[in-house]
């Protein structure tokens, strides 16, 4: 936890309002007890962050939508149920939840207000694949509890600035994006 104290202080000094953990490594997927300990750990980090005015959160990929090895529950659902919403938020990656076989809005409905950050992403430029239902995601942002949307291009079809511009143009033209 000493490292986390240093990390939190550095983020506070830099003016950050969120610290998001982007993965868990393989340890928590090994068994239910390991995942329980990870959730307890995240709650402890979240408590430390809260004391400094920073929110702690977790960013999913598709692996969280697999079943826990010795339980009949998805890893992501277990994490949402076993972390304290006052201490841990989630940055939902709308592309990776789709790749995990789930839908973002279903999770907004099941766990309202748990997703302060939405990672808006598509397989390529935003909107290019037609795989992600951005309209439903944006129309349900309030239910999710979203305060910020972070846009990323997963794979570039063009030079990076062109891909970013295409993503921006798609979102800027969408009447449902405010």
N, C-alpha and C positions, 0 to 999 in steps of 0.2 A: 504494500500500500504506500510505501514511501515514494515509489516512482509516481504513483497517481497523484500524491500531494504536489510533487514537482510539476507534473503535467498540468494539473488544474491551475496552479499558480501561474504557469507560463501562459496558459490560454486566457486567464483572467487579465493578465498584464497586456496581452495582445488585443483585448476587447472582444473576445469570442463569447458567444452566448450559448453555444452547444459544443459538446464533445461527443462524437459518434464513433462507436466501435464498429469497424466494418466486417468483422468475422470473428469466429470463435476458435478456429483451428479444429483439429479432429477430436480432441479430448471429450467435449460435451456430447458427442454423438455416440460414444461407446456404450453408455448405459444411462438409465434413468437417474441414478445417484449422481453421476457426473454432471448431468444437466441441472439437477437440483442445486448442486454446489455452484454452478456457473450463475444461475439466477440469483442465489444469495450474494455472490460476489458482485454482480451487477447492481443489486440493491445497495450494497455497501458503497460502491463507487458513486452511485447516484446520490446517496446521502451526503458524501463529501462534496460533490459538485454543487448540490443545492446550497450547502453552507457558504459557498463562494458566489452564489448567484448565477450558476451555469447549469444547464440541463444536460444530463447524460442520456445517451440513447444507443440503440443498436440498429444496424443496417443489414437487411436480409440479402441473401442470394437465393438460388433455387434449392440448395441443400436443406434449408430449414423446413421444406415442405415434404420431407421424408418422415417416415414413422420412426419414433424412438425405438432403439433396438429391442428393449425388453418391456415395451408398453404399447398400447394400441392408441397412440395419439401422435399427431404431427409435432415435430420439434417446435415450430413457430407458435402453435396454439399453447403448448406447455409453457413457453417463455412468456407469452402474453398473460397467462393465468398466474404465473408464479413470480412475476416482477411487480413491484409496487408502482402504480401509475404516477404517484407523487415523486418517485425517485428515478424511474426509467421510462423514457419515451421510445418510440420506434420511428426510424426513417424507412418507410416502405419504398422499396425499389419496385416500381410497377412493371418493369420488364422481367425481373427475376421471379416475381410472384407468378407471373404468367408462365414463365418457363418451368416453374415448379408445379404447374397444373392447376393453379388457383386463380381467382379473380379478386382484384383489389377491393371492389365495392362490397363483395361478400364479407371481407374482413372488416371494412368500415362498419357494416351493419352488425357484425358479431362482436366487435370490440370498439364501440364508438369512443372517439376522443383519444385514442391511444397513439395516433400517428401525426405528431406535430410537424414532421417533415415528410414530404413526398419527393421521391427521386423519380423525376419524369424522364423516362428513357424508352427507347424503342430498339429494335434489332439493328437498325441503321439510323439514318436521320429521323428525327421525330416525325411521326405520321407516315413515313415512307413504306412501312411494311403492311400497314392495315391490321396488324395483329392486336394492338393495344387499343382498348376502348377509352380513349382520352376524354371524350365527351362525358361519359358516366363518371369517370374519376373526378373531373373538375366540377361536375354538378353535385357531387357528394363530398366535396372538400370539408365542408362544415361538420358533417357527420364524422369524418375521419379525425377532426380536430386539427387539421393542417394549418400551420402558421406560415410555412415557407415551402416553396417548390424549387427544387434544384434540378436543373436540366443537364443532361449528359448525352453525348452521342456515343453509343457502344462501339460501333464499327463504322469507319468512314468509307463512303463510296467515292468521295471527292477529296480534294485538299481540305485540311481541317477547317479553315476559315469559310470555305464554301459550304461544307456540311453544317457548320454551326449556323450560318446564315439561312440555309434551307430550314433548319429546325426552328429558328427564330421566326421566319416567315410563316411557317405552318401554325405555330402557336399564336402569333400576332393576328393572323387572319381568322382564327377560330372564335366565333362569337361567344362561346362558353368560357373562354379564358379571360379572367378579369385581373 
